[in-house]
Amino acid sequence: MLELWNCSAVCGFVQVAGPYSDRCFLLAGTSGAGILQIMSYCVPIKLGASVRRGGAAWTVSNLVPAAIQV
């Protein structure tokens, strides 16, 4: 898990309230086929709002050319 400092690229609109703003992070894990995938999630500051997935899933081979999963 990795928190990102700029959520606009992942979440699109980012709500800001005073010194606080929406947060976002990347979460890595394996799919059912055993392939490493990375998903992005947006966590809103508004109470009652749902955490949502931002963007598409990435596989390691898409991020790093010629990467081999060990």
Gaussian input, Z-matrix of N, CA and C with variables (Angstrom, degrees):
# hf/3-21g

backbone

0 1
 N
 C     1     B1
 C     2     B2     1     A1
 N     3     B3     2     A2     1     D1
 C     4     B4     3     A3     2     D2
 C     5     B5     4     A4     3     D3
 N     6     B6     5     A5     4     D4
 C     7     B7     6     A6     5     D5
 C     8     B8     7     A7     6     D6
 N     9     B9     8     A8     7     D7
 C    10    B10     9     A9     8     D8
 C    11    B11    10    A10     9     D9
 N    12    B12    11    A11    10    D10
 C    13    B13    12    A12    11    D11
 C    14    B14    13    A13    12    D12
 N    15    B15    14    A14    13    D13
 C    16    B16    15    A15    14    D14
 C    17    B17    16    A16    15    D15
 N    18    B18    17    A17    16    D16
 C    19    B19    18    A18    17    D17
 C    20    B20    19    A19    18    D18
 N    21    B21    20    A20    19    D19
 C    22    B22    21    A21    20    D20
 C    23    B23    22    A22    21    D21
 N    24    B24    23    A23    22    D22
 C    25    B25    24    A24    23    D23
 C    26    B26    25    A25    24    D24
 N    27    B27    26    A26    25    D25
 C    28    B28    27    A27    26    D26
 C    29    B29    28    A28    27    D27
 N    30    B30    29    A29    28    D28
 C    31    B31    30    A30    29    D29
 C    32    B32    31    A31    30    D30
 N    33    B33    32    A32    31    D31
 C    34    B34    33    A33    32    D32
 C    35    B35    34    A34    33    D33
 N    36    B36    35    A35    34    D34
 C    37    B37    36    A36    35    D35
 C    38    B38    37    A37    36    D36
 N    39    B39    38    A38    37    D37
 C    40    B40    39    A39    38    D38
 C    41    B41    40    A40    39    D39
 N    42    B42    41    A41    40    D40
 C    43    B43    42    A42    41    D41
 C    44    B44    43    A43    42    D42
 N    45    B45    44    A44    43    D43
 C    46    B46    45    A45    44    D44
 C    47    B47    46    A46    45    D45
 N    48    B48    47    A47    46    D46
 C    49    B49    48    A48    47    D47
 C    50    B50    49    A49    48    D48
 N    51    B51    50    A50    49    D49
 C    52    B52    51    A51    50    D50
 C    53    B53    52    A52    51    D51
 N    54    B54    53    A53    52    D52
 C    55    B55    54    A54    53    D53
 C    56    B56    55    A55    54    D54
 N    57    B57    56    A56    55    D55
 C    58    B58    57    A57    56    D56
 C    59    B59    58    A58    57    D57
 N    60    B60    59    A59    58    D58
 C    61    B61    60    A60    59    D59
 C    62    B62    61    A61    60    D60
 N    63    B63    62    A62    61    D61
 C    64    B64    63    A63    62    D62
 C    65    B65    64    A64    63    D63
 N    66    B66    65    A65    64    D64
 C    67    B67    66    A66    65    D65
 C    68    B68    67    A67    66    D66
 N    69    B69    68    A68    67    D67
 C    70    B70    69    A69    68    D68
 C    71    B71    70    A70    69    D69
 N    72    B72    71    A71    70    D70
 C    73    B73    72    A72    71    D71
 C    74    B74    73    A73    72    D72
 N    75    B75    74    A74    73    D73
 C    76    B76    75    A75    74    D74
 C    77    B77    76    A76    75    D75
 N    78    B78    77    A77    76    D76
 C    79    B79    78    A78    77    D77
 C    80    B80    79    A79    78    D78
 N    81    B81    80    A80    79    D79
 C    82    B82    81    A81    80    D80
 C    83    B83    82    A82    81    D81
 N    84    B84    83    A83    82    D82
 C    85    B85    84    A84    83    D83
 C    86    B86    85    A85    84    D84
 N    87    B87    86    A86    85    D85
 C    88    B88    87    A87    86    D86
 C    89    B89    88    A88    87    D87
 N    90    B90    89    A89    88    D88
 C    91    B91    90    A90    89    D89
 C    92    B92    91    A91    90    D90
 N    93    B93    92    A92    91    D91
 C    94    B94    93    A93    92    D92
 C    95    B95    94    A94    93    D93
 N    96    B96    95    A95    94    D94
 C    97    B97    96    A96    95    D95
 C    98    B98    97    A97    96    D96
 N    99    B99    98    A98    97    D97
 C   100   B100    99    A99    98    D98
 C   101   B101   100   A100    99    D99
 N   102   B102   101   A101   100   D100
 C   103   B103   102   A102   101   D101
 C   104   B104   103   A103   102   D102
 N   105   B105   104   A104   103   D103
 C   106   B106   105   A105   104   D104
 C   107   B107   106   A106   105   D105
 N   108   B108   107   A107   106   D106
 C   109   B109   108   A108   107   D107
 C   110   B110   109   A109   108   D108
 N   111   B111   110   A110   109   D109
 C   112   B112   111   A111   110   D110
 C   113   B113   112   A112   111   D111
 N   114   B114   113   A113   112   D112
 C   115   B115   114   A114   113   D113
 C   116   B116   115   A115   114   D114
 N   117   B117   116   A116   115   D115
 C   118   B118   117   A117   116   D116
 C   119   B119   118   A118   117   D117
 N   120   B120   119   A119   118   D118
 C   121   B121   120   A120   119   D119
 C   122   B122   121   A121   120   D120
 N   123   B123   122   A122   121   D121
 C   124   B124   123   A123   122   D122
 C   125   B125   124   A124   123   D123
 N   126   B126   125   A125   124   D124
 C   127   B127   126   A126   125   D125
 C   128   B128   127   A127   126   D126
 N   129   B129   128   A128   127   D127
 C   130   B130   129   A129   128   D128
 C   131   B131   130   A130   129   D129
 N   132   B132   131   A131   130   D130
 C   133   B133   132   A132   131   D131
 C   134   B134   133   A133   132   D132
 N   135   B135   134   A134   133   D133
 C   136   B136   135   A135   134   D134
 C   137   B137   136   A136   135   D135
 N   138   B138   137   A137   136   D136
 C   139   B139   138   A138   137   D137
 C   140   B140   139   A139   138   D138
 N   141   B141   140   A140   139   D139
 C   142   B142   141   A141   140   D140
 C   143   B143   142   A142   141   D141
 N   144   B144   143   A143   142   D142
 C   145   B145   144   A144   143   D143
 C   146   B146   145   A145   144   D144
 N   147   B147   146   A146   145   D145
 C   148   B148   147   A147   146   D146
 C   149   B149   148   A148   147   D147
 N   150   B150   149   A149   148   D148
 C   151   B151   150   A150   149   D149
 C   152   B152   151   A151   150   D150
 N   153   B153   152   A152   151   D151
 C   154   B154   153   A153   152   D152
 C   155   B155   154   A154   153   D153
 N   156   B156   155   A155   154   D154
 C   157   B157   156   A156   155   D155
 C   158   B158   157   A157   156   D156
 N   159   B159   158   A158   157   D157
 C   160   B160   159   A159   158   D158
 C   161   B161   160   A160   159   D159
 N   162   B162   161   A161   160   D160
 C   163   B163   162   A162   161   D161
 C   164   B164   163   A163   162   D162
 N   165   B165   164   A164   163   D163
 C   166   B166   165   A165   164   D164
 C   167   B167   166   A166   165   D165
 N   168   B168   167   A167   166   D166
 C   169   B169   168   A168   167   D167
 C   170   B170   169   A169   168   D168
 N   171   B171   170   A170   169   D169
 C   172   B172   171   A171   170   D170
 C   173   B173   172   A172   171   D171
 N   174   B174   173   A173   172   D172
 C   175   B175   174   A174   173   D173
 C   176   B176   175   A175   174   D174
 N   177   B177   176   A176   175   D175
 C   178   B178   177   A177   176   D176
 C   179   B179   178   A178   177   D177
 N   180   B180   179   A179   178   D178
 C   181   B181   180   A180   179   D179
 C   182   B182   181   A181   180   D180
 N   183   B183   182   A182   181   D181
 C   184   B184   183   A183   182   D182
 C   185   B185   184   A184   183   D183
 N   186   B186   185   A185   184   D184
 C   187   B187   186   A186   185   D185
 C   188   B188   187   A187   186   D186
 N   189   B189   188   A188   187   D187
 C   190   B190   189   A189   188   D188
 C   191   B191   190   A190   189   D189
 N   192   B192   191   A191   190   D190
 C   193   B193   192   A192   191   D191
 C   194   B194   193   A193   192   D192
 N   195   B195   194   A194   193   D193
 C   196   B196   195   A195   194   D194
 C   197   B197   196   A196   195   D195
 N   198   B198   197   A197   196   D196
 C   199   B199   198   A198   197   D197
 C   200   B200   199   A199   198   D198
 N   201   B201   200   A200   199   D199
 C   202   B202   201   A201   200   D200
 C   203   B203   202   A202   201   D201
 N   204   B204   203   A203   202   D202
 C   205   B205   204   A204   203   D203
 C   206   B206   205   A205   204   D204
 N   207   B207   206   A206   205   D205
 C   208   B208   207   A207   206   D206
 C   209   B209   208   A208   207   D207

   B1=1.4429
   B2=1.5278
   B3=1.3202
   B4=1.4576
   B5=1.5232
   B6=1.3357
   B7=1.4658
   B8=1.5201
   B9=1.3170
   B10=1.4615
   B11=1.5163
   B12=1.3065
   B13=1.4696
   B14=1.5236
   B15=1.3341
   B16=1.4590
   B17=1.5230
   B18=1.3239
   B19=1.4595
   B20=1.5272
   B21=1.3137
   B22=1.4647
   B23=1.5232
   B24=1.3214
   B25=1.4647
   B26=1.5248
   B27=1.3264
   B28=1.4616
   B29=1.5221
   B30=1.3254
   B31=1.4687
   B32=1.5233
   B33=1.3058
   B34=1.4594
   B35=1.5116
   B36=1.3304
   B37=1.4631
   B38=1.5229
   B39=1.3322
   B40=1.4663
   B41=1.5178
   B42=1.3392
   B43=1.4571
   B44=1.5230
   B45=1.3445
   B46=1.4637
   B47=1.5207
   B48=1.3520
   B49=1.4680
   B50=1.5236
   B51=1.3292
   B52=1.4688
   B53=1.5201
   B54=1.3362
   B55=1.4673
   B56=1.5371
   B57=1.3203
   B58=1.4592
   B59=1.5199
   B60=1.3206
   B61=1.4634
   B62=1.5261
   B63=1.3492
   B64=1.4606
   B65=1.5233
   B66=1.3187
   B67=1.4550
   B68=1.5227
   B69=1.3267
   B70=1.4563
   B71=1.5290
   B72=1.3183
   B73=1.4477
   B74=1.5164
   B75=1.3273
   B76=1.4563
   B77=1.5178
   B78=1.3045
   B79=1.4499
   B80=1.5228
   B81=1.3354
   B82=1.4620
   B83=1.5158
   B84=1.3036
   B85=1.4565
   B86=1.5143
   B87=1.3141
   B88=1.4533
   B89=1.5171
   B90=1.3119
   B91=1.4640
   B92=1.5251
   B93=1.3118
   B94=1.4606
   B95=1.5167
   B96=1.3326
   B97=1.4619
   B98=1.5331
   B99=1.3462
   B100=1.4544
   B101=1.5122
   B102=1.3176
   B103=1.4662
   B104=1.5198
   B105=1.3328
   B106=1.4606
   B107=1.5197
   B108=1.3530
   B109=1.4540
   B110=1.5218
   B111=1.3238
   B112=1.4603
   B113=1.5195
   B114=1.3458
   B115=1.4581
   B116=1.5250
   B117=1.3143
   B118=1.4627
   B119=1.5221
   B120=1.3345
   B121=1.4608
   B122=1.5226
   B123=1.3245
   B124=1.4531
   B125=1.5273
   B126=1.3297
   B127=1.4576
   B128=1.5267
   B129=1.3383
   B130=1.4633
   B131=1.5330
   B132=1.3424
   B133=1.4563
   B134=1.5250
   B135=1.3119
   B136=1.4623
   B137=1.5265
   B138=1.3286
   B139=1.4576
   B140=1.5199
   B141=1.3057
   B142=1.4506
   B143=1.5118
   B144=1.3242
   B145=1.4656
   B146=1.5264
   B147=1.3013
   B148=1.4620
   B149=1.5211
   B150=1.3168
   B151=1.4635
   B152=1.5146
   B153=1.3249
   B154=1.4628
   B155=1.5245
   B156=1.3019
   B157=1.4533
   B158=1.5158
   B159=1.3118
   B160=1.4601
   B161=1.5111
   B162=1.3062
   B163=1.4555
   B164=1.5159
   B165=1.3246
   B166=1.4603
   B167=1.5201
   B168=1.3115
   B169=1.4664
   B170=1.5185
   B171=1.3042
   B172=1.4608
   B173=1.5123
   B174=1.3191
   B175=1.4534
   B176=1.5184
   B177=1.3074
   B178=1.4659
   B179=1.5143
   B180=1.3190
   B181=1.4642
   B182=1.5204
   B183=1.3356
   B184=1.4638
   B185=1.5248
   B186=1.3311
   B187=1.4602
   B188=1.5176
   B189=1.3165
   B190=1.4671
   B191=1.5187
   B192=1.3467
   B193=1.4546
   B194=1.5351
   B195=1.3128
   B196=1.4624
   B197=1.5238
   B198=1.3450
   B199=1.4698
   B200=1.5281
   B201=1.2978
   B202=1.4460
   B203=1.5293
   B204=1.3124
   B205=1.4588
   B206=1.5199
   B207=1.3361
   B208=1.4646
   B209=1.5128
   A1=107.71
   A2=115.73
   A3=121.65
   A4=108.94
   A5=117.16
   A6=120.14
   A7=109.28
   A8=116.40
   A9=122.19
   A10=110.04
   A11=117.19
   A12=120.30
   A13=111.53
   A14=118.68
   A15=121.87
   A16=108.86
   A17=117.18
   A18=121.26
   A19=113.68
   A20=118.79
   A21=119.75
   A22=111.68
   A23=118.79
   A24=120.89
   A25=111.38
   A26=117.36
   A27=122.01
   A28=111.69
   A29=116.81
   A30=121.74
   A31=113.97
   A32=117.95
   A33=119.95
   A34=108.95
   A35=117.03
   A36=122.18
   A37=109.88
   A38=116.97
   A39=122.35
   A40=108.06
   A41=116.80
   A42=121.50
   A43=109.56
   A44=115.91
   A45=122.01
   A46=107.78
   A47=115.80
   A48=122.16
   A49=107.11
   A50=115.90
   A51=120.42
   A52=110.04
   A53=117.57
   A54=119.52
   A55=113.10
   A56=118.05
   A57=121.99
   A58=111.42
   A59=116.09
   A60=120.56
   A61=108.60
   A62=114.46
   A63=119.37
   A64=109.01
   A65=115.98
   A66=121.02
   A67=108.99
   A68=116.09
   A69=120.00
   A70=109.43
   A71=115.05
   A72=119.14
   A73=110.67
   A74=115.27
   A75=122.99
   A76=107.85
   A77=116.16
   A78=121.89
   A79=107.89
   A80=116.75
   A81=121.49
   A82=109.71
   A83=115.87
   A84=122.26
   A85=109.69
   A86=116.39
   A87=119.57
   A88=110.34
   A89=115.52
   A90=121.61
   A91=108.11
   A92=116.78
   A93=121.25
   A94=112.59
   A95=117.09
   A96=121.71
   A97=111.78
   A98=117.41
   A99=120.51
   A100=114.40
   A101=117.68
   A102=121.85
   A103=108.70
   A104=116.54
   A105=121.21
   A106=109.54
   A107=116.92
   A108=122.58
   A109=109.33
   A110=114.94
   A111=121.56
   A112=107.95
   A113=116.24
   A114=122.39
   A115=108.59
   A116=116.50
   A117=120.48
   A118=108.81
   A119=116.34
   A120=122.63
   A121=110.06
   A122=116.45
   A123=123.81
   A124=108.83
   A125=116.18
   A126=122.25
   A127=108.01
   A128=118.27
   A129=120.81
   A130=112.33
   A131=116.15
   A132=120.57
   A133=111.01
   A134=116.67
   A135=120.94
   A136=110.41
   A137=116.81
   A138=121.05
   A139=110.11
   A140=116.79
   A141=121.46
   A142=113.99
   A143=117.69
   A144=120.68
   A145=109.17
   A146=116.45
   A147=121.35
   A148=112.43
   A149=115.14
   A150=120.47
   A151=106.40
   A152=117.46
   A153=119.54
   A154=110.34
   A155=114.18
   A156=119.53
   A157=108.41
   A158=116.59
   A159=121.05
   A160=110.88
   A161=117.15
   A162=120.45
   A163=113.63
   A164=115.54
   A165=122.13
   A166=110.51
   A167=115.81
   A168=121.14
   A169=108.75
   A170=115.69
   A171=121.13
   A172=108.73
   A173=116.93
   A174=120.51
   A175=107.60
   A176=117.14
   A177=120.40
   A178=110.69
   A179=118.48
   A180=119.96
   A181=111.38
   A182=118.41
   A183=120.90
   A184=111.61
   A185=117.59
   A186=121.11
   A187=112.70
   A188=116.47
   A189=121.59
   A190=108.18
   A191=117.89
   A192=119.72
   A193=111.02
   A194=116.54
   A195=124.54
   A196=113.15
   A197=117.96
   A198=121.13
   A199=109.10
   A200=115.29
   A201=121.56
   A202=107.78
   A203=116.68
   A204=120.50
   A205=108.94
   A206=116.30
   A207=121.22
   A208=109.21
   D1=135.77
   D2=-179.51
   D3=-139.85
   D4=123.16
   D5=176.72
   D6=-82.22
   D7=138.34
   D8=179.63
   D9=-97.63
   D10=149.44
   D11=179.94
   D12=-90.08
   D13=-21.98
   D14=179.72
   D15=-120.71
   D16=104.29
   D17=-175.98
   D18=-86.95
   D19=-11.20
   D20=-175.69
   D21=-63.73
   D22=-32.00
   D23=179.32
   D24=-70.22
   D25=-32.62
   D26=-177.80
   D27=-90.57
   D28=-45.47
   D29=-171.82
   D30=-96.88
   D31=-15.53
   D32=-173.82
   D33=82.25
   D34=-108.24
   D35=178.69
   D36=-72.72
   D37=131.65
   D38=177.49
   D39=-118.73
   D40=121.16
   D41=179.69
   D42=-82.99
   D43=135.37
   D44=179.59
   D45=-123.44
   D46=134.35
   D47=176.91
   D48=-135.28
   D49=99.69
   D50=-177.35
   D51=64.66
   D52=-129.84
   D53=-179.69
   D54=-82.45
   D55=-0.60
   D56=-176.25
   D57=-105.27
   D58=151.45
   D59=176.48
   D60=-149.73
   D61=168.04
   D62=175.66
   D63=-56.15
   D64=152.17
   D65=178.79
   D66=-118.96
   D67=159.05
   D68=179.07
   D69=-146.92
   D70=157.56
   D71=179.15
   D72=-153.34
   D73=161.96
   D74=174.03
   D75=-105.20
   D76=140.74
   D77=179.68
   D78=-128.59
   D79=125.78
   D80=-179.39
   D81=-105.93
   D82=144.03
   D83=177.61
   D84=-168.50
   D85=177.76
   D86=-179.72
   D87=-101.36
   D88=146.19
   D89=177.59
   D90=-82.57
   D91=178.60
   D92=178.40
   D93=-59.51
   D94=-26.75
   D95=-179.72
   D96=-87.80
   D97=2.55
   D98=179.49
   D99=81.53
   D100=15.23
   D101=179.67
   D102=-94.72
   D103=132.80
   D104=179.57
   D105=-68.37
   D106=126.56
   D107=178.56
   D108=-126.87
   D109=152.80
   D110=177.74
   D111=-122.91
   D112=126.60
   D113=179.53
   D114=-117.22
   D115=149.80
   D116=176.70
   D117=-111.30
   D118=144.82
   D119=-179.21
   D120=-133.17
   D121=145.10
   D122=178.73
   D123=-112.33
   D124=129.05
   D125=-179.00
   D126=-114.37
   D127=107.53
   D128=-177.02
   D129=-75.34
   D130=153.69
   D131=176.65
   D132=-82.81
   D133=-18.19
   D134=-178.30
   D135=-71.60
   D136=122.63
   D137=178.22
   D138=-61.98
   D139=137.64
   D140=179.29
   D141=89.64
   D142=-12.48
   D143=177.60
   D144=-81.42
   D145=149.84
   D146=-176.67
   D147=-88.50
   D148=146.40
   D149=169.44
   D150=-67.53
   D151=137.16
   D152=-178.36
   D153=-130.11
   D154=153.46
   D155=177.68
   D156=-81.70
   D157=133.81
   D158=-179.32
   D159=-106.53
   D160=130.31
   D161=176.27
   D162=69.13
   D163=-161.71
   D164=-177.18
   D165=-104.10
   D166=168.01
   D167=175.95
   D168=-79.85
   D169=144.10
   D170=176.22
   D171=-114.85
   D172=143.97
   D173=171.03
   D174=-99.79
   D175=157.79
   D176=-177.64
   D177=-60.41
   D178=-35.69
   D179=-179.45
   D180=-65.75
   D181=-26.41
   D182=176.77
   D183=-75.56
   D184=-29.34
   D185=-177.12
   D186=-86.02
   D187=-37.72
   D188=-176.84
   D189=-123.20
   D190=109.48
   D191=-179.36
   D192=-59.03
   D193=137.40
   D194=178.79
   D195=63.90
   D196=22.66
   D197=178.79
   D198=-73.45
   D199=143.56
   D200=177.70
   D201=-118.56
   D202=126.15
   D203=178.17
   D204=-78.36
   D205=130.59
   D206=-178.58
   D207=-106.21

